[in-house]
Amino acid sequence: MATLSLSRRVRRTPFSDGVEAAGVKGYTVYNRMLLATVFRSVVEDYRHLKQAVQVWDVACERQIEIGGPNAARLMQMLTPRDLRDMQPGQCCYVPIVDETGGMLNDPVALKLAEDRWWISIADSDLLLWVKGIVFGFRLDVLVDEPDVHPLAVQGPKADKLMARIFGDGVRDLRFFRFDWFDFQGTSMVVARSGYSKQGGFEIYCNGAANGMPLWHALMEAGADLDVHAGCPNLIERIEGGLLSYGNDMTRENTPHEAGLGRFCSTRTAIGCVGRDALLRVAREGPVQQIRPIAIAGDFPPCDRAWPLMAGELRVGQVTSAAASPDFDTGAAIGMVRMTHWNAGTALTVVTPDGPRTATVQDRFWT
């Protein structure tokens, strides 16, 4: 099997030493940084995530910091979600779109102050788009990538572990809220959020030099909780319908096609650069949309889009798929045309190992 040749273009993270010591078995590249994909096995990692607590190196979720008098205006230009009522200390999932309404990213935005925001991005060069908007509209704002590196703590025992490091006050954080907490004399943002359905937190590690001290502190404090190094788990995210930008949707898709219409306040999000295009989409409705798909039988890893067929007619594609042990099915995410997206519709998915029976579901599994 070919290996990935590393260079300075693929960056290590402040936690990479800990990830390697924990026995990482696979990586992907995300925002030009290393992101672990498996430690023991995908299934073992899945089981452990649902039962205990894991520490994830997600420093690849780079931060774009926006600061200055026009910061709030710039944020609203980027997204069709109406951010006027967003308060400091709040996180919001914000689809970012271009002038055609196509999705450029689906990050979480953190409002640090009225004139200061972080955008915790998915895998795309969003920084370049943001800088282009600033230059083109001559906005009074500074845009930069701060020395901030997310570390996630996920799983049912996350609250107990986090309280041992940051104090019991961390337990009071509501979902998609954050506050500042001290770690060895450094103030860090801690949010109740994360890329799993098992509950947990994301620590925005302030300063690369604090990376391994924070990693070691969590591992030592969680020894009796069966803490392990982990990573976003393919099976668990598909069960929960957590979308992956670049896999399940791209710039060719609108938020409505990605099933994110509820995050689009297009009529009131005045200033969004893609607003006019999305108003048309909202009025007419999407012709295709993300749907959960159950697949019968075994199938290989899904490393490319698999056609979804209704007889001889292609009606969509499967974009992510994995065997779900807890639900005893092949769980998948697919983009399906409106003519065939109703729950219960029987289709055929064409995998590299041959066709498999597929059925559109009414909801994701968790």
VMD Tcl script that draws the C-alpha trace (Angstrom):
set ca {
  {0.00 0.00 0.00}
  {1.27 3.47 -0.84}
  {2.06 5.82 2.03}
  {1.53 9.54 2.40}
  {4.75 11.51 1.99}
  {4.84 14.24 4.61}
  {6.32 17.69 4.16}
  {5.95 21.17 5.62}
  {2.80 21.54 3.51}
  {1.15 18.95 5.78}
  {1.45 20.31 9.29}
  {1.70 18.45 12.54}
  {-0.37 19.75 15.44}
  {0.51 20.73 19.02}
  {-0.91 17.34 20.06}
  {0.78 15.12 17.44}
  {3.31 13.68 19.89}
  {0.46 12.49 22.09}
  {-1.48 11.07 19.14}
  {1.57 9.07 18.02}
  {2.33 7.81 21.52}
  {-1.30 6.62 21.76}
  {-0.77 4.30 18.78}
  {-2.57 6.05 15.94}
  {-3.02 3.69 12.97}
  {-4.32 6.02 10.28}
  {-4.44 9.67 9.26}
  {-6.18 11.87 6.77}
  {-5.21 15.41 5.75}
  {-7.63 18.14 6.79}
  {-6.92 21.83 6.25}
  {-3.36 20.77 5.41}
  {-2.96 19.24 8.86}
  {-2.86 15.70 10.19}
  {-6.14 14.29 11.51}
  {-6.21 10.82 13.05}
  {-8.83 8.43 11.66}
  {-8.33 5.27 13.72}
  {-6.51 4.03 16.82}
  {-7.47 0.46 17.73}
  {-10.02 -0.17 14.98}
  {-12.95 1.90 13.73}
  {-15.38 -0.46 15.50}
  {-13.40 -0.59 18.77}
  {-13.05 3.19 18.76}
  {-16.81 3.45 18.10}
  {-17.68 1.19 21.05}
  {-15.35 3.03 23.40}
  {-16.66 6.47 22.35}
  {-20.18 5.43 23.30}
  {-19.14 3.99 26.66}
  {-16.34 6.11 28.13}
  {-14.44 9.26 27.14}
  {-11.96 10.15 24.41}
  {-9.56 13.00 23.74}
  {-9.47 14.07 20.09}
  {-6.79 16.11 18.38}
  {-8.94 18.32 16.12}
  {-6.44 21.15 15.78}
  {-7.09 20.85 12.04}
  {-10.31 22.78 12.72}
  {-8.40 25.99 12.12}
  {-9.68 29.25 13.54}
  {-10.28 32.37 11.51}
  {-10.27 35.35 13.84}
  {-12.27 38.39 12.79}
  {-11.83 41.57 14.79}
  {-12.70 45.21 14.35}
  {-15.60 47.62 13.93}
  {-17.03 45.77 10.89}
  {-16.65 42.26 12.37}
  {-20.40 41.64 12.82}
  {-21.16 43.00 9.34}
  {-18.54 40.69 7.81}
  {-19.92 37.67 9.66}
  {-23.41 38.35 8.29}
  {-22.02 38.76 4.77}
  {-20.61 35.24 4.98}
  {-23.73 33.33 6.10}
  {-27.48 33.22 5.42}
  {-28.09 32.52 9.11}
  {-29.37 35.62 10.89}
  {-26.78 36.42 13.56}
  {-28.29 39.63 14.94}
  {-29.48 38.00 18.16}
  {-26.28 36.02 18.77}
  {-24.69 36.87 22.13}
  {-21.07 36.76 23.32}
  {-20.47 33.32 24.78}
  {-22.63 31.62 22.15}
  {-21.66 29.21 19.36}
  {-23.65 28.94 16.14}
  {-23.50 26.46 13.28}
  {-23.24 28.73 10.24}
  {-23.36 27.56 6.62}
  {-20.97 29.79 4.65}
  {-21.98 30.43 1.04}
  {-20.63 32.14 -2.07}
  {-22.47 34.57 -4.33}
  {-24.35 31.70 -6.02}
  {-25.54 30.21 -2.72}
  {-23.07 27.33 -2.98}
  {-21.61 26.10 0.29}
  {-17.99 27.00 0.96}
  {-17.82 25.63 4.51}
  {-20.05 24.65 7.44}
  {-18.17 25.90 10.49}
  {-19.10 26.79 14.04}
  {-18.85 30.51 14.80}
  {-17.97 31.71 18.29}
  {-18.87 35.25 19.27}
  {-16.16 36.37 21.70}
  {-17.33 40.01 21.78}
  {-19.35 42.37 19.64}
  {-16.25 43.12 17.60}
  {-14.42 39.77 17.84}
  {-15.33 36.36 16.42}
  {-13.74 33.00 15.72}
  {-14.83 30.76 12.87}
  {-13.91 27.12 13.55}
  {-13.74 25.82 10.01}
  {-14.29 22.57 8.17}
  {-11.91 21.43 5.43}
  {-11.60 24.29 2.92}
  {-9.58 27.45 2.30}
  {-12.17 29.72 3.86}
  {-9.54 32.18 5.08}
  {-8.84 33.21 1.48}
  {-12.55 33.85 0.77}
  {-12.91 35.93 3.94}
  {-9.85 38.02 3.08}
  {-11.26 38.56 -0.41}
  {-14.56 39.84 0.98}
  {-12.72 42.19 3.33}
  {-10.57 43.60 0.52}
  {-13.41 43.84 -2.00}
  {-15.74 45.71 0.35}
  {-13.00 47.70 2.11}
  {-14.18 46.54 5.53}
  {-12.61 47.87 8.73}
  {-11.66 44.50 10.13}
  {-8.58 42.39 10.73}
  {-8.60 38.72 9.67}
  {-5.99 36.27 10.90}
  {-5.37 32.68 12.03}
  {-4.71 32.83 15.79}
  {-2.47 30.52 17.82}
  {-5.52 28.51 18.94}
  {-5.84 24.74 18.57}
  {-9.05 22.78 19.32}
  {-8.91 19.62 21.41}
  {-12.17 17.71 21.86}
  {-13.26 15.65 24.86}
  {-16.16 13.43 23.82}
  {-18.19 10.63 25.38}
  {-20.59 10.01 28.29}
  {-17.83 10.55 30.89}
  {-16.68 13.86 29.39}
  {-18.26 16.03 32.11}
  {-16.48 14.18 34.87}
  {-13.10 14.40 33.16}
  {-13.44 18.06 32.23}
  {-14.45 19.03 35.78}
  {-11.21 17.53 37.08}
  {-9.20 19.87 34.83}
  {-11.31 23.05 34.70}
  {-13.46 22.82 37.84}
  {-17.13 22.04 38.37}
  {-18.20 25.26 36.65}
  {-17.59 23.60 33.29}
  {-20.56 21.34 33.98}
  {-22.88 24.35 33.84}
  {-22.14 25.13 30.21}
  {-25.20 24.73 28.02}
  {-25.06 23.19 24.55}
  {-23.35 25.48 22.06}
  {-22.27 27.90 24.79}
  {-18.73 28.66 25.87}
  {-16.80 30.42 28.60}
  {-13.19 31.12 29.56}
  {-11.47 28.71 31.96}
  {-7.98 28.63 33.42}
  {-5.44 25.94 32.59}
  {-2.11 26.30 34.37}
  {-2.30 30.07 34.24}
  {-3.58 30.37 30.66}
  {-7.16 31.36 29.89}
  {-8.83 29.08 27.34}
  {-12.24 28.97 25.68}
  {-14.18 25.80 26.50}
  {-17.40 25.09 24.59}
  {-20.01 22.39 25.05}
  {-19.84 21.14 21.48}
  {-18.13 18.54 19.31}
  {-18.38 16.34 16.24}
  {-20.21 13.45 17.90}
  {-23.65 12.70 19.34}
  {-22.18 11.36 22.60}
  {-21.83 14.73 24.30}
  {-18.72 16.57 25.30}
  {-16.60 19.67 24.94}
  {-14.13 21.42 22.72}
  {-11.17 23.14 24.34}
  {-9.68 25.96 22.29}
  {-6.10 25.49 23.45}
  {-4.54 28.93 23.65}
  {-0.92 28.65 22.50}
  {0.78 25.70 20.81}
  {3.18 25.39 23.74}
  {0.24 24.42 25.98}
  {-0.78 21.55 23.69}
  {1.06 18.62 25.23}
  {0.67 19.81 28.86}
  {-3.10 19.91 28.26}
  {-3.05 16.50 26.55}
  {-1.09 14.90 29.40}
  {-3.30 16.51 32.05}
  {-6.45 15.07 30.48}
  {-4.93 11.62 30.07}
  {-3.66 11.50 33.66}
  {-6.91 12.84 35.14}
  {-9.00 10.36 33.17}
  {-7.03 7.18 33.81}
  {-9.75 5.71 36.04}
  {-12.42 6.76 33.51}
  {-10.84 4.60 30.78}
  {-9.85 7.67 28.79}
  {-8.35 6.96 25.36}
  {-7.08 8.99 22.46}
  {-9.75 9.05 19.79}
  {-10.90 10.86 16.68}
  {-14.10 11.62 14.80}
  {-15.61 8.20 14.17}
  {-17.02 7.36 10.73}
  {-19.73 5.01 12.00}
  {-20.93 7.24 14.81}
  {-21.09 10.39 12.69}
  {-23.13 8.67 9.95}
  {-25.54 7.22 12.51}
  {-26.04 10.74 13.87}
  {-26.30 12.44 10.48}
  {-23.25 14.63 11.05}
  {-22.26 15.89 7.62}
  {-18.72 16.13 6.29}
  {-17.95 19.10 4.07}
  {-16.16 17.91 0.95}
  {-17.73 14.47 1.27}
  {-21.47 14.91 1.74}
  {-21.76 18.40 0.27}
  {-19.51 20.72 -1.72}
  {-19.58 24.16 -3.32}
  {-21.98 22.71 -5.89}
  {-24.65 22.31 -3.18}
  {-26.77 24.90 -1.41}
  {-27.52 24.67 2.32}
  {-31.08 23.62 1.43}
  {-29.77 20.64 -0.56}
  {-27.60 19.70 2.42}
  {-30.68 19.68 4.67}
  {-29.51 22.85 6.42}
  {-32.39 25.09 5.43}
  {-33.32 25.55 9.10}
  {-30.05 27.46 9.53}
  {-30.90 29.88 6.72}
  {-32.83 33.00 7.74}
  {-32.54 34.27 4.20}
  {-35.26 36.89 4.35}
  {-33.77 38.62 7.39}
  {-30.06 37.88 6.89}
  {-29.57 41.17 5.06}
  {-26.09 41.51 3.61}
  {-25.29 37.85 2.98}
  {-23.51 37.75 -0.39}
  {-25.50 34.69 -1.49}
  {-28.86 35.97 -0.26}
  {-30.52 36.62 -3.64}
  {-29.60 33.18 -4.96}
  {-30.82 31.47 -1.78}
  {-34.10 33.38 -1.81}
  {-34.84 31.73 -5.15}
  {-33.90 28.32 -3.76}
  {-36.08 28.84 -0.68}
  {-39.01 29.87 -2.85}
  {-38.73 27.05 -5.38}
  {-37.34 24.34 -3.10}
  {-34.34 22.09 -3.74}
  {-34.48 19.41 -6.43}
  {-32.17 17.13 -4.43}
  {-31.40 16.76 -0.75}
  {-29.38 14.81 1.82}
  {-31.13 11.67 3.04}
  {-30.21 8.77 5.37}
  {-29.84 5.55 3.38}
  {-29.81 1.96 4.66}
  {-27.71 -0.45 2.59}
  {-28.15 -4.22 2.70}
  {-25.18 -6.58 2.82}
  {-21.47 -5.98 3.01}
  {-19.71 -3.26 1.05}
  {-16.20 -1.82 0.77}
  {-15.00 1.50 2.25}
  {-16.73 4.45 0.63}
  {-13.84 6.53 -0.73}
  {-15.78 7.97 -3.68}
  {-19.39 8.76 -4.57}
  {-21.49 5.68 -5.35}
  {-24.35 6.08 -7.84}
  {-27.89 5.62 -6.56}
  {-30.08 4.07 -9.22}
  {-33.80 3.61 -9.77}
  {-33.70 1.01 -12.47}
  {-31.59 2.52 -15.25}
  {-32.07 6.08 -13.97}
  {-29.44 7.69 -11.73}
  {-31.27 9.55 -8.97}
  {-28.46 10.46 -6.59}
  {-25.32 9.26 -4.91}
  {-24.10 7.82 -1.62}
  {-21.36 9.99 -0.18}
  {-20.54 8.32 3.16}
  {-21.23 4.75 4.29}
  {-20.29 2.34 7.06}
  {-21.62 -0.80 8.71}
  {-23.43 0.09 11.94}
  {-22.96 -2.55 14.67}
  {-25.60 -1.08 16.99}
  {-28.29 -0.83 14.32}
  {-27.31 -3.94 12.35}
  {-27.42 -2.22 8.99}
  {-25.31 -0.45 6.45}
  {-25.75 3.21 7.35}
  {-25.15 5.84 4.71}
  {-25.60 9.50 3.79}
  {-26.78 10.22 0.28}
  {-27.85 13.08 -1.95}
  {-31.15 12.03 -3.56}
  {-33.38 13.68 -6.15}
  {-36.80 14.81 -4.97}
  {-38.55 12.23 -7.14}
  {-37.04 9.43 -5.05}
  {-36.24 10.91 -1.63}
  {-39.37 9.77 0.25}
  {-38.79 7.37 3.15}
  {-39.20 3.76 2.14}
  {-38.14 4.28 -1.48}
  {-36.15 1.25 -2.67}
  {-33.07 2.02 -4.77}
  {-29.86 0.34 -5.84}
  {-26.44 1.64 -4.86}
  {-23.58 0.71 -7.17}
  {-20.50 -0.04 -5.06}
  {-17.07 -1.09 -6.38}
  {-18.01 -4.64 -5.26}
  {-21.28 -4.59 -7.17}
  {-24.86 -3.38 -6.64}
  {-26.54 -3.41 -3.23}
  {-30.14 -2.82 -2.22}
  {-30.63 0.60 -0.62}
  {-33.65 2.12 1.13}
  {-34.30 5.77 1.93}
  {-34.92 6.27 5.67}
  {-37.16 8.76 7.45}
  {-34.48 9.77 9.98}
  {-30.88 9.15 10.95}
  {-30.22 6.45 13.49}
  {-29.38 8.59 16.53}
}
mol new
graphics top color blue
foreach p $ca { graphics top sphere $p radius 0.5 }
foreach p [lrange $ca 0 end-1] q [lrange $ca 1 end] { graphics top cylinder $p $q radius 0.2 }
display resetview
